[in-house]
Amino acid sequence: MAKKDTFRIVTRASDGTLRIRDFPNCEPILESHTQIGVDDSSTDLALRGLPVFRGLIGPMPEGKNIVRYESPEVFEVMTKEWIATRGKKRRRRTAAPTTDVASETASEIALDSELASI
């Protein structure tokens, strides 16, 4: 479990570009955002206990030593882009039966009735 030593905030600038700011700890983020809790359910154990801020999505891991927080707008857009870039799942279909099930059933019934009459 690597120690996370860089805190990254990703937001959208007024011209539409991504604005990325890195901090050595979470103190500068605490000055501009209100902490509303701590992460206690992350599968990345290094994130547990890190602050959760109002108006930011996170914490989430980015690489081995970066904790990432995103604005809701950036999170939504990047999630949609990530889904769009994922390859479509290919499904193999099994071949359709080559014989007619109804005619097989009728043939079996006829055979059963012939055997019963013997």
C-alpha positions in Angstrom: 0.0 0.0 0.0 1.8 3.1 -1.3 1.5 6.4 0.6 -0.4 9.0 -1.4 1.8 12.2 -1.4 0.1 14.3 -4.1 -3.4 15.7 -4.0 -4.8 16.6 -7.4 -7.9 18.7 -8.2 -9.3 18.6 -11.7 -11.8 21.2 -12.7 -13.0 22.8 -15.9 -11.7 26.3 -16.7 -14.0 29.0 -18.2 -12.7 28.3 -21.7 -13.6 24.6 -21.4 -10.1 23.2 -20.9 -9.2 21.0 -17.9 -7.5 22.8 -15.0 -5.3 20.5 -13.0 -3.8 21.6 -9.7 -1.4 19.5 -7.6 -0.8 20.0 -3.8 1.7 18.3 -1.5 -1.0 17.7 1.1 -4.7 18.4 1.6 -4.3 21.5 3.7 -4.7 24.0 0.8 -7.8 22.1 -0.3 -9.3 22.5 3.2 -8.9 26.3 2.8 -11.1 26.4 -0.3 -13.5 23.5 0.2 -15.6 22.3 3.2 -14.8 18.8 4.4 -18.0 16.8 4.8 -16.6 13.5 5.9 -13.8 10.9 5.4 -13.6 8.1 3.0 -14.3 4.8 4.8 -15.3 2.5 1.9 -12.6 2.7 -0.8 -11.2 -0.5 -2.1 -7.8 1.2 -2.3 -6.9 1.1 1.4 -4.5 4.1 1.1 -7.5 6.3 0.4 -9.4 5.3 3.5 -9.5 8.1 6.1 -8.8 10.8 3.5 -11.2 13.8 3.4 -14.4 14.0 1.3 -15.1 17.6 0.2 -18.4 19.3 -0.7 -18.5 20.1 -4.4 -15.8 17.5 -5.4 -16.0 13.9 -6.3 -13.3 11.8 -4.6 -10.9 10.8 -3.3 -10.0 8.4 -6.1 -6.6 6.8 -6.9 -4.6 8.1 -9.9 -1.4 6.1 -10.2 0.5 4.9 -7.2 1.0 8.2 -5.2 -1.7 10.6 -6.4 -5.1 11.2 -4.8 -7.6 12.8 -7.3 -10.6 14.9 -6.7 -12.8 16.1 -9.6 -15.6 18.6 -10.0 -18.9 16.9 -10.8 -18.9 18.3 -14.4 -15.4 16.9 -15.1 -16.4 13.6 -13.4 -19.5 13.2 -15.6 -17.7 14.1 -18.9 -14.7 11.9 -18.2 -16.9 9.0 -17.2 -18.8 9.3 -20.5 -15.6 9.5 -22.5 -14.2 6.5 -20.7 -17.4 4.5 -21.4 -17.3 5.5 -25.1 -13.7 4.4 -25.5 -14.3 1.0 -24.1 -14.6 -1.7 -26.8 -18.0 -3.1 -27.3 -18.4 -6.6 -25.9 -18.8 -9.2 -28.6 -21.3 -11.8 -28.0 -21.1 -15.2 -29.6 -24.4 -16.6 -30.7 -25.0 -20.3 -30.8 -26.2 -21.7 -34.1 -30.0 -22.2 -34.5 -31.2 -25.7 -34.4 -31.1 -27.3 -37.8 -34.3 -29.4 -37.4 -37.8 -28.3 -36.7 -38.7 -29.0 -33.0 -42.5 -29.4 -33.8 -41.9 -32.1 -36.5 -39.5 -34.0 -34.1 -42.1 -34.0 -31.4 -44.8 -35.2 -33.8 -42.5 -38.0 -35.1 -41.7 -39.0 -31.5 -45.4 -39.2 -30.7 -46.1 -41.3 -33.8 -43.3 -43.6 -32.9 -44.4 -43.9 -29.3 -48.0 -44.7 -30.4 -46.7 -47.4 -32.8 -44.6 -49.0 -30.1 -47.6 -48.9 -27.7 -49.8 -50.7 -30.2 -47.3 -53.6 -30.5 
